[in-house]
């Protein structure tokens, strides 16, 4: 990520979608360094213009 070479990595796949749903066999997750219990299916939705970056 810091070297800007993720596009060349075999383990990274880019999906241009506004949302995604997937199923996994675990309920334990680490999200942003925090431990969470989440049941499948997992729903992820992109919220356009929802992040403000202050420089």
Secondary structure, DSSP 8 states (H G I E B T S, - for coil): -TTS-GGG-TT------SEEEE--S--EEEETTEEEE--SSEEEE--TT------
